[in-house]
Amino acid sequence: MRVKIDDEIWTVQDAVLLGVCLHGPNTVVINPLQNDKKRLDTVIHEMVHATRPKMCEENVSRVAAACSAVLWKDGWRRRARARRKEM
């Protein structure tokens, strides 16, 4: 999937590790085998890295955990892949 972050196009793709943010090619890699709740946290975590590359890992984790907990409690869930649209 492709997303726009701070006026730059980023690619989000699946991979074996939990997640990683690559600034050179503007790519976020996410493990597709995580359960939906963990995947939400990982996606937010990597998006924080994308938008705040100098933030320390501890703070990135705190922000991601807080955001994902609130979004999960509010009912946000992953849609089926077939229904997602790309930019």
URNOR-V570850 format. One record per residue. OMEGA is omega in whole degrees, 0 to 359 (none if undefined). NEAR is the number of other ideal C-beta (glycine too) atoms within 12 Angstrom. D_CENTER is the distance of its C-alpha to the mean C-alpha in Angstrom with 1 decimal. Layout:
OMEGA:NEAR:D_CENTER / OMEGA:NEAR:D_CENTER
This chain:
178:22:11.2 / 180:17:11.7 / 178:25:10.5 / 179:17:12.5 / 180:24:11.6 / 178:14:14.9 / 176:9:17.0 / 177:18:15.4 / 177:18:14.1 / 175:30:11.0 / 174:25:10.6 / 183:33:7.7 / 181:25:9.9 / 176:22:10.8 / 185:21:12.6 / 180:13:14.5 / 181:18:12.9 / 179:24:10.3 / 177:34:7.9 / 178:24:9.0 / 180:35:8.8 / 185:21:12.1 / 181:19:13.7 / 179:11:16.8 / 182:16:15.6 / 183:26:12.6 / 173:26:10.4 / 182:36:7.1 / 184:26:8.3 / 177:35:7.2 / 182:23:10.3 / 184:22:11.5 / 178:15:14.1 / 174:22:12.2 / 187:15:13.5 / 182:21:11.8 / 179:19:11.7 / 179:23:10.3 / 178:30:7.6 / 179:30:6.7 / 182:33:7.1 / 179:36:5.2 / 179:37:1.7 / 179:34:4.0 / 182:35:5.7 / 176:40:4.6 / 175:30:4.9 / 176:31:7.9 / 181:32:9.1 / 184:33:9.1 / 181:26:11.0 / 186:21:13.0 / 181:19:13.8 / 180:12:16.8 / 180:19:15.6 / 184:13:16.6 / 180:17:14.5 / 180:12:16.2 / 176:16:15.3 / 180:27:11.6 / 179:22:11.8 / 180:18:14.1 / 181:24:12.1 / 181:34:9.0 / 180:22:11.8 / 181:18:13.7 / 182:24:11.3 / 178:30:10.2 / 180:18:13.9 / 181:16:15.1 / 179:21:13.0 / 180:23:14.0 / 179:13:17.5 / 175:11:17.7 / 179:10:17.2 / 179:19:13.8 / 179:16:13.4 / 176:24:11.9 / 176:13:14.5 / 183:8:16.4 / 183:12:15.3 / 183:6:18.7 / 182:9:18.3 / 175:13:15.1 / 176:10:16.2 / 178:14:15.0 / none:13:15.8
